[in-house]
Amino acid sequence: GDNFRPVVNSAALQVVHQKYQQFCSKNSDSFPNFRFWTSYIEMVQLLLRLIRSSRTANWDLHLSCILQMLPWCFAYDRQNYARYMSLYWLQMAQLKNTHPAADTYLKRGGFAVQRSSSAFARVASDMAIEQSINRATKTRGGIIGFSRSPSAVQRWVITAHDRAEIAEVCMEHCGMDSNAEEAGHLHKECQVTRMEADEKDVLRIISTITAFFNPFASSEEAY
């Protein structure tokens, strides 16, 4: 929000960030275990930024995260991701020259869908389809039982959006619409139960590290 940006851009926080980077760089050169866990933290932070790009419909941040992910895909031998994400990024980076209208649409947030009134709740378009049409059209066993009948599968696909709309209207009529949220409703991650669960997870991590050894220790005794 408005109060968050000044803190992030403050000189004091920049100094702390610089010292943290120096600390990580120094110890990563000396201790392999430190370097491994530091790289893990970097990947998690990158993943969180990618999620943030979808939640806030920030197209530039999305492309930046994709570019930063590519070296990790190559390093961990994820051939399909390395191959197709490279092509994806190159095509999207040139979109302003090849398809200006599409580039404008995506920069306006067209790659993410807002399905509720909560802030920071947008999802990628493919996930929105999974959460709406695909979810509503699921039957017991899916298409198992008639998948060998082309005509039956065709009818199932063609009528998917209609069945999804009927299911959504019925859920809303019964007061079971999960997307119908009151104005000012807290985001799930800000609710007390979620924060308590997150705090317990943090304590478990601390307990596990304490039970073994600190992977970020800079002393030879840890190895």
BALOBA-1460 file (C-alpha; in Angstrom, 3 decimals):
// residues 223
<rec num="1" residu="g" x="0.000" y="0.000" z="0.000"/>
<rec num="2" residu="d" x="0.922" y="3.679" z="0.292"/>
<rec num="3" residu="n" x="2.605" y="3.128" z="3.664"/>
<rec num="4" residu="f" x="4.617" y="0.158" z="2.432"/>
<rec num="5" residu="r" x="6.471" y="1.792" z="-0.477"/>
<rec num="6" residu="p" x="8.241" y="4.500" z="1.563"/>
<rec num="7" residu="v" x="9.565" y="1.833" z="3.935"/>
<rec num="8" residu="v" x="10.841" y="-0.339" z="1.092"/>
<rec num="9" residu="n" x="12.513" y="2.608" z="-0.611"/>
<rec num="10" residu="s" x="13.980" y="4.041" z="2.583"/>
<rec num="11" residu="a" x="17.741" y="4.470" z="2.868"/>
<rec num="12" residu="a" x="17.844" y="2.494" z="6.125"/>
<rec num="13" residu="l" x="16.293" y="-0.582" z="4.556"/>
<rec num="14" residu="q" x="18.617" y="-0.311" z="1.566"/>
<rec num="15" residu="v" x="21.587" y="-0.424" z="3.933"/>
<rec num="16" residu="v" x="20.199" y="-3.500" z="5.682"/>
<rec num="17" residu="h" x="19.615" y="-5.190" z="2.322"/>
<rec num="18" residu="q" x="23.132" y="-4.393" z="1.163"/>
<rec num="19" residu="k" x="24.664" y="-5.817" z="4.349"/>
<rec num="20" residu="y" x="22.524" y="-8.937" z="4.028"/>
<rec num="21" residu="q" x="23.716" y="-9.460" z="0.454"/>
<rec num="22" residu="q" x="27.328" y="-9.049" z="1.566"/>
<rec num="23" residu="f" x="26.803" y="-11.521" z="4.397"/>
<rec num="24" residu="c" x="25.286" y="-14.116" z="2.047"/>
<rec num="25" residu="s" x="27.972" y="-13.625" z="-0.581"/>
<rec num="26" residu="k" x="30.827" y="-13.941" z="1.913"/>
<rec num="27" residu="n" x="29.536" y="-17.101" z="3.594"/>
<rec num="28" residu="s" x="28.344" y="-18.727" z="0.368"/>
<rec num="29" residu="d" x="31.913" y="-18.633" z="-0.928"/>
<rec num="30" residu="s" x="33.183" y="-20.408" z="2.186"/>
<rec num="31" residu="f" x="30.452" y="-22.871" z="3.180"/>
<rec num="32" residu="p" x="28.646" y="-25.137" z="0.650"/>
<rec num="33" residu="n" x="25.715" y="-25.835" z="2.959"/>
<rec num="34" residu="f" x="25.177" y="-22.121" z="3.496"/>
<rec num="35" residu="r" x="25.284" y="-21.575" z="-0.268"/>
<rec num="36" residu="f" x="22.717" y="-24.337" z="-0.882"/>
<rec num="37" residu="w" x="20.144" y="-23.004" z="1.600"/>
<rec num="38" residu="t" x="20.701" y="-19.429" z="0.496"/>
<rec num="39" residu="s" x="19.937" y="-20.452" z="-3.082"/>
<rec num="40" residu="y" x="16.777" y="-22.175" z="-1.842"/>
<rec num="41" residu="i" x="15.651" y="-18.948" z="-0.164"/>
<rec num="42" residu="e" x="16.326" y="-17.054" z="-3.388"/>
<rec num="43" residu="m" x="14.147" y="-19.480" z="-5.349"/>
<rec num="44" residu="v" x="11.306" y="-19.225" z="-2.823"/>
<rec num="45" residu="q" x="11.483" y="-15.430" z="-2.907"/>
<rec num="46" residu="l" x="11.393" y="-15.551" z="-6.701"/>
<rec num="47" residu="l" x="8.336" y="-17.816" z="-6.601"/>
<rec num="48" residu="l" x="6.586" y="-15.425" z="-4.206"/>
<rec num="49" residu="r" x="7.313" y="-12.517" z="-6.552"/>
<rec num="50" residu="l" x="5.839" y="-14.504" z="-9.445"/>
<rec num="51" residu="i" x="2.685" y="-15.123" z="-7.409"/>
<rec num="52" residu="r" x="2.593" y="-11.438" z="-6.541"/>
<rec num="53" residu="s" x="2.753" y="-10.534" z="-10.228"/>
<rec num="54" residu="s" x="-0.445" y="-12.528" z="-10.809"/>
<rec num="55" residu="r" x="-2.166" y="-11.294" z="-7.651"/>
<rec num="56" residu="t" x="-1.515" y="-7.675" z="-8.630"/>
<rec num="57" residu="a" x="-1.747" y="-8.172" z="-12.422"/>
<rec num="58" residu="n" x="1.740" y="-6.723" z="-12.889"/>
<rec num="59" residu="w" x="2.859" y="-7.865" z="-16.338"/>
<rec num="60" residu="d" x="6.347" y="-6.345" z="-16.145"/>
<rec num="61" residu="l" x="7.002" y="-8.109" z="-12.829"/>
<rec num="62" residu="h" x="5.729" y="-11.354" z="-14.349"/>
<rec num="63" residu="l" x="8.204" y="-11.185" z="-17.231"/>
<rec num="64" residu="s" x="11.015" y="-10.187" z="-14.880"/>
<rec num="65" residu="c" x="10.343" y="-13.255" z="-12.700"/>
<rec num="66" residu="i" x="10.225" y="-15.551" z="-15.725"/>
<rec num="67" residu="l" x="13.607" y="-14.250" z="-16.872"/>
<rec num="68" residu="q" x="15.118" y="-14.775" z="-13.415"/>
<rec num="69" residu="m" x="13.722" y="-18.313" z="-13.260"/>
<rec num="70" residu="l" x="15.407" y="-19.449" z="-16.458"/>
<rec num="71" residu="p" x="18.913" y="-19.955" z="-14.979"/>
<rec num="72" residu="w" x="17.443" y="-22.142" z="-12.237"/>
<rec num="73" residu="c" x="15.614" y="-24.268" z="-14.806"/>
<rec num="74" residu="f" x="18.870" y="-24.879" z="-16.649"/>
<rec num="75" residu="a" x="20.828" y="-25.451" z="-13.428"/>
<rec num="76" residu="y" x="18.384" y="-28.111" z="-12.204"/>
<rec num="77" residu="d" x="18.056" y="-29.725" z="-15.635"/>
<rec num="78" residu="r" x="14.365" y="-28.916" z="-16.079"/>
<rec num="79" residu="q" x="14.591" y="-29.259" z="-19.837"/>
<rec num="80" residu="n" x="10.974" y="-28.585" z="-20.754"/>
<rec num="81" residu="y" x="10.753" y="-25.451" z="-18.602"/>
<rec num="82" residu="a" x="14.166" y="-24.256" z="-19.804"/>
<rec num="83" residu="r" x="13.245" y="-24.796" z="-23.444"/>
<rec num="84" residu="y" x="9.724" y="-23.432" z="-23.549"/>
<rec num="85" residu="m" x="10.080" y="-20.662" z="-20.956"/>
<rec num="86" residu="s" x="12.970" y="-19.241" z="-22.970"/>
<rec num="87" residu="l" x="10.792" y="-19.105" z="-26.079"/>
<rec num="88" residu="y" x="7.853" y="-17.768" z="-24.062"/>
<rec num="89" residu="w" x="9.911" y="-14.927" z="-22.578"/>
<rec num="90" residu="l" x="11.415" y="-13.972" z="-25.947"/>
<rec num="91" residu="q" x="8.002" y="-13.828" z="-27.593"/>
<rec num="92" residu="m" x="6.434" y="-11.855" z="-24.747"/>
<rec num="93" residu="a" x="9.393" y="-9.445" z="-24.568"/>
<rec num="94" residu="q" x="8.894" y="-8.643" z="-28.277"/>
<rec num="95" residu="l" x="5.131" y="-8.416" z="-28.015"/>
<rec num="96" residu="k" x="5.151" y="-4.602" z="-28.054"/>
<rec num="97" residu="n" x="6.681" y="-4.781" z="-31.533"/>
<rec num="98" residu="t" x="4.853" y="-7.817" z="-32.929"/>
<rec num="99" residu="h" x="1.413" y="-7.353" z="-31.334"/>
<rec num="100" residu="p" x="1.126" y="-3.904" z="-29.683"/>
<rec num="101" residu="a" x="-2.568" y="-4.301" z="-28.848"/>
<rec num="102" residu="a" x="-1.961" y="-7.579" z="-27.020"/>
<rec num="103" residu="d" x="0.967" y="-6.042" z="-25.132"/>
<rec num="104" residu="t" x="-1.216" y="-3.150" z="-23.997"/>
<rec num="105" residu="y" x="-3.967" y="-5.536" z="-22.925"/>
<rec num="106" residu="l" x="-1.586" y="-7.659" z="-20.843"/>
<rec num="107" residu="k" x="0.012" y="-4.621" z="-19.207"/>
<rec num="108" residu="r" x="-3.461" y="-3.514" z="-18.162"/>
<rec num="109" residu="g" x="-3.849" y="-6.782" z="-16.263"/>
<rec num="110" residu="g" x="-5.450" y="-8.953" z="-18.932"/>
<rec num="111" residu="f" x="-3.391" y="-12.024" z="-17.999"/>
<rec num="112" residu="a" x="-4.949" y="-12.280" z="-14.502"/>
<rec num="113" residu="v" x="-8.577" y="-12.631" z="-13.409"/>
<rec num="114" residu="q" x="-10.275" y="-10.983" z="-10.433"/>
<rec num="115" residu="r" x="-12.953" y="-13.407" z="-9.206"/>
<rec num="116" residu="s" x="-13.676" y="-11.861" z="-5.805"/>
<rec num="117" residu="s" x="-13.894" y="-8.453" z="-4.159"/>
<rec num="118" residu="s" x="-10.848" y="-9.098" z="-1.977"/>
<rec num="119" residu="a" x="-7.654" y="-7.204" z="-2.664"/>
<rec num="120" residu="f" x="-4.539" y="-9.057" z="-3.788"/>
<rec num="121" residu="a" x="-6.711" y="-11.937" z="-5.026"/>
<rec num="122" residu="r" x="-6.237" y="-12.091" z="-8.780"/>
<rec num="123" residu="v" x="-5.267" y="-15.433" z="-10.290"/>
<rec num="124" residu="a" x="-3.723" y="-16.433" z="-13.600"/>
<rec num="125" residu="s" x="-6.236" y="-16.986" z="-16.398"/>
<rec num="126" residu="d" x="-5.575" y="-20.749" z="-16.632"/>
<rec num="127" residu="m" x="-6.139" y="-21.118" z="-12.876"/>
<rec num="128" residu="a" x="-9.364" y="-19.116" z="-13.166"/>
<rec num="129" residu="i" x="-10.620" y="-21.626" z="-15.738"/>
<rec num="130" residu="e" x="-9.694" y="-24.490" z="-13.406"/>
<rec num="131" residu="q" x="-11.533" y="-22.812" z="-10.521"/>
<rec num="132" residu="s" x="-14.661" y="-22.051" z="-12.519"/>
<rec num="133" residu="i" x="-15.596" y="-23.952" z="-15.693"/>
<rec num="134" residu="n" x="-13.466" y="-27.046" z="-15.120"/>
<rec num="135" residu="r" x="-14.508" y="-27.291" z="-11.483"/>
<rec num="136" residu="a" x="-18.204" y="-26.864" z="-12.200"/>
<rec num="137" residu="t" x="-18.239" y="-29.329" z="-15.088"/>
<rec num="138" residu="k" x="-16.561" y="-32.179" z="-13.237"/>
<rec num="139" residu="t" x="-18.672" y="-35.293" z="-13.017"/>
<rec num="140" residu="r" x="-18.214" y="-38.423" z="-10.951"/>
<rec num="141" residu="g" x="-15.235" y="-40.110" z="-12.597"/>
<rec num="142" residu="g" x="-14.833" y="-37.256" z="-15.105"/>
<rec num="143" residu="i" x="-15.295" y="-38.387" z="-18.682"/>
<rec num="144" residu="i" x="-14.425" y="-41.965" z="-17.755"/>
<rec num="145" residu="g" x="-17.117" y="-44.209" z="-19.170"/>
<rec num="146" residu="f" x="-17.835" y="-42.270" z="-22.322"/>
<rec num="147" residu="s" x="-14.376" y="-41.080" z="-23.403"/>
<rec num="148" residu="r" x="-14.404" y="-43.603" z="-26.264"/>
<rec num="149" residu="s" x="-17.474" y="-41.992" z="-27.747"/>
<rec num="150" residu="p" x="-16.408" y="-38.922" z="-29.780"/>
<rec num="151" residu="s" x="-19.959" y="-37.586" z="-29.946"/>
<rec num="152" residu="a" x="-20.426" y="-37.867" z="-26.173"/>
<rec num="153" residu="v" x="-17.118" y="-36.122" z="-25.483"/>
<rec num="154" residu="q" x="-18.016" y="-33.400" z="-27.962"/>
<rec num="155" residu="r" x="-21.352" y="-32.773" z="-26.243"/>
<rec num="156" residu="w" x="-19.588" y="-32.732" z="-22.851"/>
<rec num="157" residu="v" x="-17.087" y="-30.120" z="-24.057"/>
<rec num="158" residu="i" x="-19.537" y="-27.939" z="-25.995"/>
<rec num="159" residu="t" x="-21.960" y="-27.686" z="-23.064"/>
<rec num="160" residu="a" x="-19.246" y="-27.207" z="-20.408"/>
<rec num="161" residu="h" x="-19.682" y="-23.436" z="-20.073"/>
<rec num="162" residu="d" x="-23.481" y="-23.736" z="-19.883"/>
<rec num="163" residu="r" x="-23.314" y="-26.368" z="-17.153"/>
<rec num="164" residu="a" x="-20.765" y="-24.254" z="-15.290"/>
<rec num="165" residu="e" x="-23.047" y="-21.211" z="-15.425"/>
<rec num="166" residu="i" x="-26.033" y="-23.251" z="-14.190"/>
<rec num="167" residu="a" x="-23.956" y="-24.637" z="-11.310"/>
<rec num="168" residu="e" x="-22.734" y="-21.146" z="-10.377"/>
<rec num="169" residu="v" x="-26.267" y="-19.698" z="-10.365"/>
<rec num="170" residu="c" x="-27.517" y="-22.577" z="-8.198"/>
<rec num="171" residu="m" x="-24.647" y="-22.081" z="-5.721"/>
<rec num="172" residu="e" x="-25.354" y="-18.344" z="-5.563"/>
<rec num="173" residu="h" x="-29.097" y="-18.950" z="-5.092"/>
<rec num="174" residu="c" x="-28.350" y="-21.237" z="-2.140"/>
<rec num="175" residu="g" x="-25.961" y="-18.750" z="-0.578"/>
<rec num="176" residu="m" x="-22.961" y="-20.999" z="-1.237"/>
<rec num="177" residu="d" x="-21.106" y="-18.771" z="-3.692"/>
<rec num="178" residu="s" x="-17.472" y="-18.764" z="-2.529"/>
<rec num="179" residu="n" x="-16.722" y="-15.638" z="-4.569"/>
<rec num="180" residu="a" x="-19.482" y="-13.531" z="-3.064"/>
<rec num="181" residu="e" x="-17.499" y="-11.696" z="-0.386"/>
<rec num="182" residu="e" x="-18.578" y="-8.720" z="1.637"/>
<rec num="183" residu="a" x="-16.888" y="-5.394" z="1.114"/>
<rec num="184" residu="g" x="-13.921" y="-4.995" z="3.405"/>
<rec num="185" residu="h" x="-13.629" y="-8.739" z="3.883"/>
<rec num="186" residu="l" x="-10.141" y="-9.740" z="4.979"/>
<rec num="187" residu="h" x="-7.974" y="-11.685" z="2.609"/>
<rec num="188" residu="k" x="-7.623" y="-15.336" z="3.623"/>
<rec num="189" residu="e" x="-3.944" y="-14.844" z="4.410"/>
<rec num="190" residu="c" x="-4.872" y="-12.050" z="6.843"/>
<rec num="191" residu="q" x="-7.446" y="-14.058" z="8.774"/>
<rec num="192" residu="v" x="-6.618" y="-15.168" z="12.320"/>
<rec num="193" residu="t" x="-6.770" y="-18.908" z="11.593"/>
<rec num="194" residu="r" x="-4.405" y="-18.593" z="8.633"/>
<rec num="195" residu="m" x="-1.950" y="-16.417" z="10.561"/>
<rec num="196" residu="e" x="-1.961" y="-18.869" z="13.457"/>
<rec num="197" residu="a" x="-1.268" y="-21.763" z="11.062"/>
<rec num="198" residu="d" x="1.571" y="-19.809" z="9.422"/>
<rec num="199" residu="e" x="3.073" y="-19.011" z="12.829"/>
<rec num="200" residu="k" x="2.987" y="-22.689" z="13.791"/>
<rec num="201" residu="d" x="4.765" y="-23.582" z="10.540"/>
<rec num="202" residu="v" x="7.499" y="-21.031" z="11.290"/>
<rec num="203" residu="l" x="7.954" y="-22.447" z="14.792"/>
<rec num="204" residu="r" x="8.225" y="-25.972" z="13.346"/>
<rec num="205" residu="i" x="10.973" y="-24.837" z="10.983"/>
<rec num="206" residu="i" x="12.860" y="-23.174" z="13.837"/>
<rec num="207" residu="s" x="12.430" y="-26.279" z="15.974"/>
<rec num="208" residu="t" x="13.735" y="-28.543" z="13.203"/>
<rec num="209" residu="i" x="16.780" y="-26.358" z="12.579"/>
<rec num="210" residu="t" x="17.499" y="-26.166" z="16.301"/>
<rec num="211" residu="a" x="17.239" y="-29.942" z="16.654"/>
<rec num="212" residu="f" x="19.963" y="-30.474" z="14.040"/>
<rec num="213" residu="f" x="22.205" y="-27.510" z="13.315"/>
<rec num="214" residu="n" x="21.872" y="-24.072" z="11.851"/>
<rec num="215" residu="p" x="22.408" y="-24.433" z="8.076"/>
<rec num="216" residu="f" x="23.314" y="-20.751" z="7.892"/>
<rec num="217" residu="a" x="26.033" y="-20.954" z="10.501"/>
<rec num="218" residu="s" x="29.321" y="-19.494" z="9.338"/>
<rec num="219" residu="s" x="31.417" y="-21.658" z="11.622"/>
<rec num="220" residu="e" x="33.300" y="-24.768" z="10.547"/>
<rec num="221" residu="e" x="31.768" y="-26.517" z="13.569"/>
<rec num="222" residu="a" x="28.467" y="-26.745" z="11.707"/>
<rec num="223" residu="y" x="30.064" y="-28.936" z="9.070"/>
